Amino acid sequence: MSTDADTEAGGGEPEQNERKGRGGVPRGPWTVPVTAAVMGGVFLAIYLSHHDVGMAVSGLVIMIAYAAVLVFGSRRSEAVALLRGETGDERRRSIELRASALTLHVLTLVLVGGYLVSLIRGHESMTWAGLCAVLGATYLLSTIILTRRG
């Protein structure tokens, strides 16, 4: 029998911890696959409205295939389980946190690099500047918020 303190510390039931998404928002094992399938439907609608049937069908098939890989592959692969959002234990949460940090660093290099290349070539750079601003503001605000939360 676990106490509330055990549950908050990550010692609760495994399925209970797996259902907690970022920020403690409940998330079931079907959230990511269903979201992928819905995005496939969105791609289908957008491309059909542009009369591009090939891209419409391709987008839907790719997203449905991704959802299927998440559902069936998560039983055999821990990496796929993490992509599905199954972060039930401390090790998996740590892996997700480190992967997110690495993604931030790579994205920062790509955005700043793209901005500099567009400046050097004399091309329009406001798109790159705007993306860099969003990245920087998000990082600053999240750092401030997370340090105040403890």
Number of C-alpha atoms within 10 A of each C-alpha: 5 9 10 10 10 12 14 10 10 15 16 18 13 13 14 15 22 18 20 17 16 11 6 9 9 13 17 17 18 16 14 19 22 16 14 21 20 16 16 24 19 15 19 21 17 15 18 15 11 10 11 12 14 11 16 21 17 15 21 21 16 14 21 21 16 18 22 16 16 24 18 12 17 19 10 9 12 14 16 17 20 17 17 22 26 26 25 20 15 13 10 17 17 12 14 18 12 12 12 12 12 12 12 14 11 11 14 16 13 14 19 15 13 17 21 15 14 17 14 10 9 9 10 11 16 12 13 20 17 13 15 20 13 12 15 13 12 12 13 11 11 12 11 11 11 9 9 8 6 5
